[in-house]
């Protein structure tokens, strides 16, 4: 199964919130670089924590995340 990054979080806490939100809506979620962030003392790893879903769920997950966090104008 190939995973696609649909969003990035600046720290593990933010990534966990997004993961919980996606999982509650039926998505399978993988957090990439979370261990690196924890080893930095909950700081931000280079590139942030990547929030990933299976490739066939990527577009739907991006749309759902945008409804939760609309872009600033």
Residue pairs with C-beta under 8 A, 6 or more apart in sequence:
1 54
1 55
2 54
2 55
3 30
3 32
3 52
3 53
3 54
3 55
4 52
4 53
4 54
4 55
4 58
5 32
5 50
5 51
5 52
6 51
6 52
6 53
6 58
6 61
6 62
6 65
7 18
7 50
7 51
7 62
7 65
8 47
8 48
8 49
8 50
8 51
9 15
9 17
9 18
9 48
9 49
9 51
10 44
10 48
10 49
11 37
11 42
11 43
11 44
11 49
12 31
12 34
12 37
12 38
12 42
12 49
13 42
14 49
15 31
15 34
15 37
15 48
15 49
15 51
16 31
18 29
18 51
18 65
19 29
19 31
19 51
21 64
21 65
21 68
22 29
22 51
22 53
22 61
22 64
22 65
23 29
25 64
27 53
27 57
27 60
27 61
27 64
28 53
28 54
28 57
29 51
29 52
29 53
30 52
30 53
31 49
31 50
31 51
31 52
32 49
32 50
32 52
33 45
33 47
33 48
33 49
33 50
34 49
36 45
37 43
37 44
37 45
37 48
37 49
51 65
53 61
